[in-house]
Amino acid sequence: MEPSDQTTITVQILVEAPVNKVWENWTNPEHITQWNHASDDWYAPYAENDLRKDGQFKTTMAAKDGSLSFDFEGVYTEVENYTLLAYVIADGRKVQVRFDSEGSATRVTEIFDPENIHPIELQREGWQAILNNFKKYTESIA
């Protein structure tokens, strides 16, 4: 995937778990529902994932108080097991997720096109918060 011409945002984290465990937790809907939220007042009640090129994915993200929910969904443009996921989300933005083994740990790097509603820094903080939850979840069950 080549990011679009606009500025992209990059977030990353080092997860103390091998790449096969990181990949499993990132791609299996059973795990996705456990970590895919940016703050403790949100959760992911539903996830589906057809992990192949042209496969679709969807995760419902919802406020715990029931006030708001939305589906984060898209279509994979590239799937390289244990290494790379590239996809286009429903609004047309491109995302790339890299999984790099660093000894017994794995670096997860997300590069994504920003949307035009929220400030860049707010978007970076939100996606980083989700990565932080992923790290916490994965390391707690590793």
Salt bridges, closest charged atoms under 4 A:
ASP50 OD2 - ARG52 NH2 2.96
ASP91 OD2 - ARG93 NE 2.86
GLU102 OE2 - ARG107 NE 2.83
GLU115 OE2 - HIS118 ND1 2.60
GLU121 OE1 - ARG124 NH1 2.58
GLU139 OE2 - LYS135 NZ 2.79
